[in-house]
Amino acid sequence: MSSFADGLNLVRAYFMEKDPNVAEKYFWKNSIAAYSWQKRDKTQP
């Protein structure tokens, strides 16, 4: 059985080989939809 950190490292390695926009969408932009993030500051994208 693998640890969460091992799984995350595997996924991270996979996406870091892709275009930076693909990795950004997976790690950052998908979290906006999943967690309903709200901007706290006008400087946030």
ROLUM-688423 format. One record per residue (C-alpha): residue number from 1; residue in three letters; x, y, z. Coordinates in nm, 3 decimals. Example, Ala and Ser with C-alpha at 12.3 -4.5 7.8 and 13.67 -1.06 7.14 Angstrom:
2
k = 1; r = ala; east = 1.230; north = -0.450; up = 0.780
k = 2; r = ser; east = 1.367; north = -0.106; up = 0.714
END
This chain:
45
k = 1; r = met; east = 0.000; north = 0.000; up = 0.000
k = 2; r = ser; east = 0.131; north = 0.344; up = -0.090
k = 3; r = ser; east = 0.107; north = 0.652; up = 0.126
k = 4; r = phe; east = -0.084; north = 0.962; up = 0.024
k = 5; r = ala; east = 0.251; north = 1.140; up = -0.029
k = 6; r = asp; east = 0.367; north = 0.864; up = -0.266
k = 7; r = gly; east = 0.047; north = 0.894; up = -0.467
k = 8; r = leu; east = 0.070; north = 1.272; up = -0.481
k = 9; r = asn; east = 0.432; north = 1.255; up = -0.592
k = 10; r = leu; east = 0.336; north = 1.015; up = -0.871
k = 11; r = val; east = 0.055; north = 1.242; up = -0.992
k = 12; r = arg; east = 0.277; north = 1.551; up = -0.962
k = 13; r = ala; east = 0.555; north = 1.386; up = -1.166
k = 14; r = tyr; east = 0.303; north = 1.293; up = -1.437
k = 15; r = phe; east = 0.157; north = 1.642; up = -1.468
k = 16; r = met; east = 0.492; north = 1.821; up = -1.452
k = 17; r = glu; east = 0.585; north = 1.645; up = -1.777
k = 18; r = lys; east = 0.282; north = 1.804; up = -1.944
k = 19; r = asp; east = 0.231; north = 2.158; up = -2.062
k = 20; r = pro; east = 0.237; north = 2.401; up = -1.764
k = 21; r = asn; east = -0.123; north = 2.501; up = -1.840
k = 22; r = val; east = -0.235; north = 2.139; up = -1.797
k = 23; r = ala; east = -0.064; north = 2.110; up = -1.458
k = 24; r = glu; east = -0.209; north = 2.446; up = -1.350
k = 25; r = lys; east = -0.558; north = 2.336; up = -1.443
k = 26; r = tyr; east = -0.527; north = 2.007; up = -1.256
k = 27; r = phe; east = -0.369; north = 2.138; up = -0.937
k = 28; r = trp; east = -0.512; north = 2.488; up = -0.912
k = 29; r = lys; east = -0.809; north = 2.558; up = -1.134
k = 30; r = asn; east = -0.989; north = 2.232; up = -1.058
k = 31; r = ser; east = -0.962; north = 2.311; up = -0.687
k = 32; r = ile; east = -1.157; north = 2.634; up = -0.745
k = 33; r = ala; east = -1.454; north = 2.433; up = -0.867
k = 34; r = ala; east = -1.415; north = 2.149; up = -0.616
k = 35; r = tyr; east = -1.384; north = 2.369; up = -0.308
k = 36; r = ser; east = -1.577; north = 2.679; up = -0.424
k = 37; r = trp; east = -1.283; north = 2.906; up = -0.343
k = 38; r = gln; east = -1.368; north = 3.273; up = -0.304
k = 39; r = lys; east = -1.125; north = 3.557; up = -0.370
k = 40; r = arg; east = -1.009; north = 3.732; up = -0.055
k = 41; r = asp; east = -0.794; north = 3.991; up = -0.227
k = 42; r = lys; east = -0.825; north = 4.181; up = -0.556
k = 43; r = thr; east = -0.475; north = 4.069; up = -0.658
k = 44; r = gln; east = -0.572; north = 3.701; up = -0.667
k = 45; r = pro; east = -0.628; north = 3.556; up = -1.014
END
